[in-house]
Amino acid sequence: MENADIALLLVLVVLLPVFFAMGWFAARIDMKTVLKQAKTVPTGFYSGLDALVDKNTGKAARNLAEVIDQQRGNSQATYDLHLILGKLYRQCGENDKAIAMHKALLESPDTVGEKRERVLYELGLNFKSAGLVDRAEQLFNGLKSGNMAKEANQVLLSIYEQDRDWQQAVDTAQSLSHDEQTYQFEISQFYCEMAQAALFRNSFDEARQYVQAALAANKKCTRANMILGDLEQKQGNAEAAIAAYTAIEKQNHAYLGMVGEKLYDAYQSLGREREGLDVLIGYAKTFPHLDLNGVIYEKSLLLHGEVAANQIIGELVRAKPDLNGVYRLLGVQISGMSPERKADADMIRGVVDRQIQKSVMYRCRYCHFKSKVFFWHCPACNKWETFTPNKIEV
Ligand SMILES: [Zn+2]
């Protein structure tokens, strides 16, 4: 054998495994199929994506509906696309289209097991979005024992909150509760809602039971102590009312401003109004961020006269000057001024007042929703106990 032939043979022997490997890959990756699949990603899919980026959900839904028509043979792709399209329809407010589509999907022989539960869940969301809350509730209740139990319970909880069905809300939150998320704030607030309603009806025993349940769920629930104080006061137990209101200091002192007037009234009903005022002044000095200056000034005026009231409020405002304080301070000083200075002080006070109206409010710490009125349940983000308990400059 010639040297050249030997070399050729050696090359062949060396390359043999490479040829085998190439054959192996060729058998598994049909490049033509890969290219074909790349080419068959429907253009409607891209234009739908583009419309979504532009926040044009209506156009995205139309494009996606066309893609679904083209993908009839591919049941998994059709299923996934239907779920996305359903969400898009809901966002556009086209709930009837979403309902019809998900109902049709349920009739498909491929929609079984987990897939079926998912479609039922989506259908429930369509009903809720369309205002058919009873039908939605029925569907979600049927999903409580399956794979979509957590999601279904979360929607049910929002339905019960919306309907103010607090007992159902408690039960649902308890079934959702686990180590990482205990729902203790929510559960105590639901009990407080029931306690408040019972108190309005003068069902004192019932109100007391709900307050105790609220405190058992969250012993730091200041609202429960506020209701307990109101309950005791209504039943003529002023001492117990004082105990309930003042216990808020240990729970979360930021909420003390909300009971200032009531605490004073409880002391007053025992003939100890001076002591009540001193307690409020003590709170204001210890916790300067509390909204207590208004009630302190009013009661000081009543008990000690104008000069003393002006002095008390002056001290408090100077310790923590803010817009409200400056407005009040100008108000108490204005009567002693000469007519020319009084006119200027009135103007300044007017400017400060306009600023207060615009920028001193309660604010949700979660979503930053601002309001002149305090809410335990934020109307914007539906979270509980997220409002600042004192008005702040926003
Ligand atoms: Zn909020």
Boltz pocket constraint, residues with backbone or C-beta under 6 A from the ligand:
constraints:
  - pocket:
      binder: B
      contacts: [[A, 364], [A, 365], [A, 366], [A, 367], [A, 368], [A, 369], [A, 378], [A, 379], [A, 380], [A, 381], [A, 382], [A, 383], [A, 386]]
      max_distance: 6.0
